[in-house]
């Protein structure tokens, strides 16, 4: 086989491969809109999950008591961190993810979520840390504002 014949053969294979790729794209085109619909359903599921968790946090606050107040703040922090992760925030821990996502928030909400996260850290790392009703409600409210700015609640 000489160079010319080899080139013709490679050219025909290339045309055939391009034809098959085009055909494959044409066949899958009608299904692309359903894929977008599915991703919308996943987003709805995430919002539904977040709302369910938020209802549980509100229930803890309404039941009252120091242990439930602590748990409400911890759960709000965990939910906020999960949403940060799912929104693409990078970092080894919640603090780093929050810093890296700073542009997603207004300055006031960003500062508020930092304060709420610090309260969570105190609760978790200081065994004698007590939390008052108004302090827990305030921390949870700050996480809620952050979740609102992420369009989750």
TORMI-351804 format. One record per residue (C-alpha): residue number from 1; y, z, x. Coordinates in steps of 0.05 Angstrom, whole numbers, plus 5000, padded with zeros to 4 digits. Each point is the difference from the previous one (the first is absolute). Layout:
residues N
  seq    py    pz    px
  NUM     Y     Z     X
...
***
This chain:
residues 153
  seq    py    pz    px
    1  5000  5000  5000
    2  5066  4980  5030
    3  5067  5036  4994
    4  5024  4957  4943
    5  4938  5012  4957
    6  5003  5075  5014
    7  5073  5002  4979
    8  4984  4963  4935
    9  4944  5049  4985
   10  5044  5061  5014
   11  5055  4970  4957
   12  4953  4990  4941
   13  4974  5071  5007
   14  5072  5025  5000
   15  5017  4960  4938
   16  4937  5026  4965
   17  5017  5073  5019
   18  5071  4992  4974
   19  4974  4969  4936
   20  4952  5059  4989
   21  5056  5051  5014
   22  5046  4965  4951
   23  4945  4998  4948
   24  4986  5074  5010
   25  5074  5017  4990
   26  5003  4957  4938
   27  4939  5035  4970
   28  5026  5070  5014
   29  5072  4987  4976
   30  4987  5019  4927
   31  4972  5067  5022
   32  5060  5021  5042
   33  5040  5024  4939
   34  4943  5046  4980
   35  5001  5030  5071
   36  5073  5016  4991
   37  4985  5030  4932
   38  4947  5043  5034
   39  5049  5026  5052
   40  5046  5018  4942
   41  4944  5038  4968
   42  4987  5038  5065
   43  5074  5019  5002
   44  4996  5023  4927
   45  4938  5041  5018
   46  5037  5032  5058
   47  5058  5018  4954
   48  4952  5026  4948
   49  4965  5043  5053
   50  5067  5026  5026
   51  5022  5018  4929
   52  4934  5037  4987
   53  5008  5039  5065
   54  5073  5014  4983
   55  4979  5028  4932
   56  4952  5047  5036
   57  5056  5023  5046
   58  5045  5014  4939
   59  4943  5039  4969
   60  4994  5044  5061
   61  5075  5015  4997
   62  4997  5016  4926
   63  4941  5047  5009
   64  5040  5039  5051
   65  4981  5051  5052
   66  5007  4999  5075
   67  4934  4965  5014
   68  5014  4945  4950
   69  5071  4991  5025
   70  4973  4991  5071
   71  4947  4952  4975
   72  5051  4959  4961
   73  5042  4989  5063
   74  4939  4983  5042
   75  4975  4951  4948
   76  5068  4967  4992
   77  5004  4992  5075
   78  4930  4969  5002
   79  5017  4951  4944
   80  5066  4981  5034
   81  4963  4988  5066
   82  4947  4958  4965
   83  5055  4957  4969
   84  5035  4993  5067
   85  4935  4976  5032
   86  4988  4950  4944
   87  5071  4974  5006
   88  4987  4982  5073
   89  5033  5059  5035
   90  4969  5008  5069
   91  4988  5064  5039
   92  4948  5051  5019
   93  5024  5052  4949
   94  5045  5008  4940
   95  5061  5018  5042
   96  4994  4936  5042
   97  4987  4958  4938
   98  5061  5029  4966
   99  5043  4986  5061
  100  4974  4929  5004
  101  5014  4989  4925
  102  5071  5029  5003
  103  5032  4934  4979
  104  4962  5001  4934
  105  5041  5060  4976
  106  5071  5020  4989
  107  5025  5050  5050
  108  4999  5057  4950
  109  4929  4987  4977
  110  4975  4991  5071
  111  5030  5068  5020
  112  4972  5032  4937
  113  4929  4976  5014
  114  5006  5025  5071
  115  5020  5069  4974
  116  4943  5000  4950
  117  4951  4979  5055
  118  5025  5057  5044
  119  4986  5049  4944
  120  4930  4972  4993
  121  4990  5009  5075
  122  5023  5072  4996
  123  4952  5013  4942
  124  4942  4971  5038
  125  5014  5028  5069
  126  5028  5069  4984
  127  4949  5040  4961
  128  5051  5052  4978
  129  5049  4947  4974
  130  5017  5016  4928
  131  5031  4948  4955
  132  5044  5015  4940
  133  4999  4963  4935
  134  5067  4966  5009
  135  4982  4981  5072
  136  4935  4967  4979
  137  5034  4963  4943
  138  5055  4976  5047
  139  4950  4975  5052
  140  4958  4964  4948
  141  5063  4969  4970
  142  5020  4974  5069
  143  4932  4966  5008
  144  5009  4971  4930
  145  5066  4969  5020
  146  4967  4968  5060
  147  4944  4973  4956
  148  5052  4972  4952
  149  5034  4963  5057
  150  4932  4971  5019
  151  4994  4977  4927
  152  4937  5040  4987
  153  5024  5051  4948
***
